[in-house]
Amino acid sequence: MALTTKETKFHIDRNEELKDIRRVYEPLWEEIAEYIFPRRTGIGYKPSPGMKQTSKQYDSTAELGLNDLASSMHGTLTPTSMVWSSFKLRDYRLNQVKEVMDWLEICANAMTTARNQSNFRSEIHEVYLDLSGFGQGCIFIDERPLYYPGFNGLQYKS
C-alpha cells in the first residue's frame, strides 16, 4: 500500500524531530566511543580516512571489559547451543492441547533454524556491545532479498 503525500510528509517530519532529539546525545555517545569503543567513533560525522581512533585510550581495559560483558550477555541471554525461544498463545487453554503444543514447537524450531542460518549471532553481539557501552541497542529483522522463489531466510541489522 503506497503512502499518501500527507502520510509521507508526516513520517519525514517525525524523522527530523527524532533526529533533533538524538543530536543532544551524540556528543556524549562520541565521547564514550572514544574511550571504550573506538571503532564506533564518528557518531554524527564521518571520520577522515587514516584518522587515529584510539588517542584517548590509556589502555585497553575498558574496551576489553565491554567485550567481556557483551560476550557474557550473548552467552547467557541468546546462547547458540540451545533453544532459548518458544511460542505460546494468549488463550492458555489452547496451550494445553497436544496438537497446538506440537504446532507451536514446530514453529519455534523453524524460527530457530531460520535464525541460526542468518547473521543473527554477529548482529546480536553488536547489540550487546551497544547496550553495554551506550545503554541502548536496536536490532532490525527483515527477509533476505529474493534470489530464489519462496522464503530466502532472515537478515538482521544492528
C-alpha positions, 0 to 999 in steps of 0.5 A: 500500500503506497503512502499518501503525500500527507502520510509521507510528509508526516513520517519525514517530519517525525524523522527530523524531530527524532533526529533533533532529539538524538543530536543532544546525545551524540556528543556524549555517545562520541565521547564514550566511543572514544574511550571504550569503543573506538571503532564506533567513533564518528557518531554524527560525522564521518571520520577522515580516512587514516584518522587515529581512533584510539588517542584517548585510550590509556589502555585497553581495559575498558574496551576489553571489559565491554567485550567481556560483558557483551560476550557474557550477555550473548552467552547467557541471554541468546546462547547458540547451543540451545533453544532459548525461544518458544511460542505460546498463545494468549488463550492458555487453554489452547496451550494445553492441547497436544496438537497446538503444543506440537504446532507451536514447537514446530514453529519455534524450531523453524524460527530457530533454524531460520535464525541460526542460518542468518547473521543473527549471532554477529548482529546480536553481539553488536547489540550487546556491545551497544547496550553495554557501552551506550545503554541502548541497542536496536536490532532490525529483522527483515527477509533476505532479498529474493534470489530464489522463489519462496522464503530466502531466510532472515537478515538482521541489522544492528 
